[in-house]
Amino acid sequence: MRSALIATVACAPLLAQLASPPERSANVKIHVVDQRGFTLEGCRVDRFFGRDGADLAGRFRGLEGTHIPWGLYSYTLKRRLPDGRDGTGSGRIAVTAGEMLFVVQAASELIAGISASRAVPIDFAIRGRLEPAPIPKSEIDPVWIRLSPVHGTFEWDVSVDRSGEFRIQNPLVGLYLLSVIEGDQVLHVQPIDFGQGFRSENVVVKLANEPPVISLQKEKQQ
């Protein structure tokens, strides 16, 4: 009886280890670009904090980290500037798979070490027109445009009137994808490159054939 008790106690830690699933971790790579989409060199991970407060920056070499547990993290990037100062940038990312790539668009604090703000003219607007003007199939699903940054996260939506005209009143910078949408249909997708200035311009978007949809279906369980 005593031998059985000792064996049970000795096996308890092993049984507990087998009962709890192994911690899932990932290899993480952060790719930093400027507002034009070009790689911003010389960046490194300075801090990488999870919800438990532990700093995992030591698991990074430059911008590549290994054995990063799944979870939500706050990070700080640094970059040595020509005058000897450090430019800094920060953000949050969620690690949810075994291999993660995060494309981060740098703000001016990381690029130049200062916060840059410029006054936008009150009457700023980029006026556009779709040719031919799409005819909405219903009042419920109007035609509209979504501008999605290729290298950032901020999206901008604009409405399209019945004549096919639209206005972009936010001064976007960099490369975006312009998607013309009606309901669940994507009518057109086209890259559009916004420059650095705040000059109002006119743009014509010529609609081509509807792009084919790549549909990925999960295999049905037998």
N, C-alpha and C positions, 0 to 999 in steps of 0.2 A: 504493500500500500504506500509506504514511504517512498519507494523507488518511483512509483507512478506519479506521485505528487511532485517530486523533484524534476521529473521529465516534463511535466506540464508547465511548471514555472520556468524551466530553461527554454522551452519552446515558445513561451508567450511573446517575447520581443519579435521573433521570426514570424509568428502568426499575425501580429499587428502590422508588420511591414508588408506582408503579403496582402492583407485586407485593404490597406490604403493605396490608391493608385499613384504611380510615379508622377512627380511634378513635370508638367509640360514646359518645355523651353524652346527658344528660337534663336536663329542667327538673324541679326538685325543689321541692315545697311541703310544709312541716311545719305541721300544724294542732294547736295545744296546747289541751287541755281539762282541766277539773278533774274530780274524782271523780264529779260529778253530770252531766258531759257538756257543761257550759257552756264557751264559749270563754274562755280565759285570755288577757287582753289584755296588751300591752306586752312580749311575748317577742321575743327576737332570737337569731340564731345567733352565738355567740361564737367557737367553734372547730369545725372540720369536717375531721378527719384521715382520710386513706386509709392503706393499708398501706405506701405508700412514704414516709409521714411528712410529706407536703406538706399544708399547711393551706389549704383552699379556702374559708374563711369569707369572704374578700373577694369571692367570687362570689355572695354572698347579700345581698339587700336585705330586712332584717327576717327573715322566715321563708321567702322565696322565692329559690331559687338557679337559675342558668342555666349551661349548658355544664359540667355535672358528669359526669365520666367514669363509666362503669359500674364498680361495685366495692362493697366493704364499707367502711363508714365509722363512725368514732366521733365523736359530736358533743357539744358543750356548749351549753346554752341559758342565757341570762341574762334577768332581768326586774327592773326597777327597783322597789323597794319604797317604800311611803310614808315610811319613816323614813330614806331615802337609801341604804340598803344594797342589795345585789344578791342576789336569790334565784337559785339555780343548779340545773340539772338536766342529766343526761347519759344517753346511751344509744348504741345501735348500730343502723344501718339498712343494708340492701342495695339498691343502685341497679341495677336490672336491666331497665329499659324506658325508652322515650323521655319519658314523662310519668309522674311518680311523686308520689303523695300519701301522706304518713305522718301518721296521727292518733296523737298522743302524749298519754297521760294523765299529767298532772303530779303529782309527789310533793310532799310538804309542804315540802321544801327550796326548790323553785321558787315555791311559792305564798306561803309565809310566811318563808322563810329559815332554818327550823329543822327538825330531824327530829322528827316526832311519833310517839310510840309509846304505846299504851295497853294495859293488862293485860286479856287476854280471860278472862272467867270460865271456870273449869275445866269447869263443866257446860253451857257454851254449846251450844245446838243449835236450829236452826229445823226443826221437825217438819212434814212435809208429807204429803199424801195425793193420789193420783191417783183421779179418779172419772170413769167407772167404772174399777175396777182392771183393767189389761190382763192378758190371760192369755198367758203366753209360749208360743210355738209349739213350743219345744224347750228342752232343758236346755243346749244348746250356746250358744244366743243368748238370754241373759236380757234383761229390760227394764232400762234404766238411764237416767240423766239427765245431760246435759252442760250446764253453765252457762258461757256464753261472753260476755265483756264486750263491750258495744257500742263502748266507747271505749278499752279497754285490751287486754292480750294474755294475761292469766292466766286459764286455764280450770280449772274444777273439776268433777270427775265424782263422782256419787253412785249407789249401788245402790238398786234398788227391790225390796222383798220381794213375796211372792205376794199379800199383801193390798193392794198398791198404796201402801204407806207408805215414806217415805224421810226421811233426816235430813241437813241441811246443817250441818256442824260447823266450818266456816270462816267468820269474820265478813266477808263480802263487802260492798263499798260501791259504789253506783252502779247504772247500768242494765245488765242482762244479758238474754240470750236463753236461755230454758229450753227445751231440746230433749229430748223423750222418744224414745228410740231402742231399736230391737230389731233386731239384726243389721245389715243394710244398709237398713232401713226407718226413716224418720223418722215417728213416729206423731203428733207434736204439737209445735208451736213457739209460744212465748208470751213476751212481754216480762215481766220481773220487776224491780222497783226496790227495791234494798236501801238503807235509810237509814243514818245515821251511827252509831246506837247499837249496843250489843251485847245488846239485849234478846231473849230467846228468845221466839219466836212460833210460831203454827200457821198453815199455809197449805194451801188446797185448790186443786188444779189440775184443772179440768174438761176432759176430753179432748173435742175436737171431731173432725170428720172428718179423715182423713189429708190433709195439704196436698199439692197437686199438685207434682210435680218438674219444674223447668225443665231440660230436657236439651239441651245444646249439643253438636252433633256436627260434627266436621270434615268438609269436603266430600271425598268420595273422589276420589283421583287416577285419571284415565282412562288 
